[in-house]
């Protein structure tokens, strides 16, 4: 039973990662009425987040170019997932931003308790 819960927690982590990209893209396409700025912010923001995650966080660090561990990894995750929540908040989606942040905190605590980090 615990192995199912651990697997579900890792699936939640994956969906939260995707949620960050969706959140940043959503924010980018709502930031301005000008289509050039929407495209730059919507696609550029997502590209920036993808690049940062690929360099430092992919696959829990196993697939990253420069894997981070310890406090550096904690800082990366707070910035990454916090950035997703902040993007939703900046786009005017306060309740989804709060839910997203709460799910990240729950996921992070469970990963620490279950030694999934």
C-alpha positions, 0 to 999 in steps of 0.5 A: 500500500505504501509503495502505491502512495509513493508512486502516486507522490512521484506522479504528483511531482511529474504533474507539478513539473508540467503544471509549472510550464503551463502556469508560466505559459498561461501567465505569459499569454495574459501579461499584455494585450500586444501579441508580440509580448504575449508570444515572447513572454508565453513561449520565452518564459516556458523556454527559460524554465525548461532550460533551467530545469534541464540544466539543474533539476531533470530526473531528480538531478539524475538527468540534469547537466549540472545536478544539484543536491542538498540545499542547492536542490531545495532552493531550485525546487522552491524557485521552480515550483514557487515560480509556477505558483507566482505565475498563476498569482500574477495572472490573477488566478489566486485560488489555483496558485494557492492550491498549486503551492499547497500541493508542492509543499505536500509533495515535498514533505512526503518526498522527504519523509519517504526518502524519495529525494 
